[in-house]
Amino acid sequence: MRDFGAGFGYLVRGQKWVGRHGRWFGFGLLPGLVTLVLYVGALIGLGYGADDLTAWATPFADDWSSPWQGILRGFFTAFVFAFGLFLAVITFTAVTLLVGQPFYESLSEQVDRTEGGDVPESGLPLWRELWISARDSLRVLFRVVLYGVLLFACGFIPVIGQTVVPVIGFCVSGFFLAEELTAVALQRRGVELKERLGLLRGRRMLTLGFGVPLTLAFLVPFVAVFLMPGAVAGATLMARDLTGEAGEGQDGDDRTDARRPGGDQPGGTNWTKPPHVTSR
């Protein structure tokens, strides 16, 4: 549980970081606001069109008598909107990160800069970074949907479906949310998706301590927008821990280089920066 508390600590430190750097907080709000407007518009459109979509998908019920037709189509209408809301929640972070790639890259670099040590750069053009980010997000989304379908089916198991399954669901969502956010910093370090997942699994409780509270907070869209800049900052701090860079600098105003000789860094991982990653 100590690692779980440390993960939550990175989330808090990220919010404190943007609180101390107000300009970067405002800078990081823009992508979330744009994405929120797009999602609200899509959900309003879905709400207006859900009845027609349900009627189109259930032509076999056209001749059903009342109240069975209304019950069936009411259930499917509610399911369609609930599924749309579920997709909005699980994709909001990925879409926001994609829309705000240049914003969050700059914010993450600034966090690295204030922490001391190297400031890694991917060295890739923007279009290439966007392509990698979109590709990896789709891969993560595919995994989340698979888990979601499995957990949805398990939700019908008496007692377990109403107690254990929701907890597992939040843990799964928190894990992949943490992956999406740490990807901003780890992608700049040349760490591929498979390696990122391996790093996060190796510190599972740390990852859940960061991701699960954030998942709960992100259930409220407006909260997600305002927490997003701090979440990126906190994920960058956690990425430094995962890659063994946490001891290279100090937080706050004391930013002296505290790198240790010999290459073994604190944090439990001996990590070598890929040769193609440059530093400022």
VENPEVEN-V620271 format. One line per field, one symbol per residue. ss: DSSP state (H for helix, E for strand, L for the rest). psi: psi as a letter, one per 20 degrees, with the letter a starting at -180 (. if undefined). Layout:
BEGIN
ss = ???
psi = ???
END
This chain:
BEGIN
ss = LHHHHHHHHHHHHHHHHHHHLHHHHHHHHHHHHHHHHHHHHHHHHHHHHHHHHHHHHLHHHLLLLLLHHHHHHHHHHHHHHHHHHHHHHHHHHHHHHHHLHHHHHHHHHHHHHHHLLLLEELLLLHHHHHHHHHHHHHHHHHHHHHHHHHHHHHLLLLLHHHHHHHHHHHHHHHHHHHHHHHHHHHHHLLLLHHHHHHHHHHLHHHHHHHHHHHHHHHLLHHHHHHHHHHHHHHHHHHHHHHLLLHHHLLLLLLLLLLLLLLLLLLLLLLLLLLLLLEEL
psi = ighghhghhhgghghhghhimhhhghgihghhgghggghggghggghhihghgghhilhijhjqrqjhghgghgghghggghhggghggiiggggghghkghghgggghhggghiraqnqqhjqqghgggggggghhhgghggggghggghgghiipqfghifgghghghggghghghgggihghhhhjkorgghghgghhhlghgghhghghhgghihoghggghigghggghhgghhhghjjihjirqrbhnkqokqqqiipqqijpopppqhiprq.
END
